[in-house]
Amino acid sequence: MSKSILGLFLDPNHAADAMDGLKESGFERGTFDVLTGTPYPEGAFGEYVPQHRLFRFPAFGAIIGFTVSLFLTTATQLAYPLVTGGKPILSIFAMLIIMYEMTMLSAVIFSVIGIIFESRLPNIKPGIYDPRITEGYIGVVITVEDEDLNKAQKVIENSGSEEIKVV
């Protein structure tokens, strides 16, 4: 069974040492992270910065919206052929407005879905947390199996943590 360990640090250098120690101890990247209420730059503690795939969602949404709108406008005009003054049945300029609107609408909808997906919302199983993190403490969180629990605890203790919580 996996458990979460939270080490609280006052000094950012000690938190960075804990992150380096966890890396050197052989823990996988992505199993440990930093929690802080202070805006530090990404990677300041040597944490793993995952690559996002958010740009794919609006692109796929735009492709789907364009394809659906092209199909709908073409199918509608062919299903109800109204010849007006000898003009062609498929009116491209009238189709362009609908295709543009459907492309933008589906790109926006897929962007919102992508933001929710990439943010991992809703968080059904929240991890360990301490309210002192918002008061200036820096938390280092790692999720380990039972056999690696003592190893991770020793690394966090040796880095100079103020307190360690295990859940």
Secondary structure, 3 states (H helix, E strand, C coil): CEEEEEEEECCHHHHHHHHHHHHHCCCCCCCEEEEECCCCCCCCCCCCCCCCCCCHHHHHHHHHHHHHHHHHHHHHHHHCCCCCCCCCCCCHHHHHHHHHHHHHHHHHHHHHHHHHHHCCCCCCCCCCCCHHHHHCCEEEEEEEEHHHHHHHHHHHHHCCCCEEEEC
